[in-house]
Amino acid sequence: MQFYLDGVRVADAATAIDAGAFVLQLDLPPSGGAILAWACPRFAAIDDPRRLGLPVAGIDVSAGEDVSCTSPPIAAMRG
């Protein structure tokens, strides 16, 4: 799984998988707005020819300072 913020790849060290969620530690630009994108391998399903990707059940965003991978998440995607 690879994540991108405004077209720039998010470092692997800023990405963690936690209890069915991807947790991303991100620095947003001063405007506060950014585009988050991701690329993942195709998920194969029996007798289903569609190209299936990452199912997203929700995206939670929170602010924090001095963030590390052990700090509360900045963005978490639940699948």
Buried (B, 14 or more C-beta within 10 A) or exposed (E): EEBBBEEEEBEEEBBBEEEEBBBBBBEBEEEEEBEBEBEEEEEEEEEEEEEEEEEEEEEEEEEEEEBEEEEEBBBBBEE
